[in-house]
Amino acid sequence: MTVRTHSEAGSKVQNEDFVLAKWHPGDPSIMICALADGQGGRSHGAEAARAACEAVWEAAANLPAQQLFMDRTWIRIIQEADRKAAATGGFTTLIALAISDDFAAGASCGDSKAFFRLAGHTELAEWTVHQRKNPPVGSECADPEPFMCHAIGGSRLLIVSDGVWKFCGYEALKTAFEIPPDQVAEHLKSAVLSRAGSSLPDDFSLITVDLA
């Protein structure tokens, strides 16, 4: 499994996104990923995003690896992240999951997205398609939507903030699954800039996971 992360500020001085990808301490074949996009137009979005991702890591790392692939585990993890983010006074989106070489499970709230392309296929599956944007993480009443999916070698997962998917265009998004993983961030950034102008219109964050 190969994992890459990228995050940079858009038109604002401060990047209000936060990304995290770490191996589970009890099972180095399982990666814990989280991406949060702090709500703009409101204070403390960056703090909420960081707090949410760090709460995900703390909760997931302290669970037995096999429990991360059970029903309702990720609902409980995001609900805990919701409580921790609330202490910052900010709101955020949140996608959080565990992925191994053959299975993934997680949950999400908001409008960041997770796309997956199964090896040998051309169409993208959106794991976050049923998520709800509100109430946001940090409100203490977030309503996370769980997902569980099989994943096989040669497949790619792409987790993106709305600063990526809203501006890059669907064709560029599909192409991101056909190029080497170390080119994905630059490819999508170029696609955003070609459509939006000389600067990124929003914070730009992604996680790519390539399964061996």
Disulfide bonds with the S-S distance in Angstrom:
none
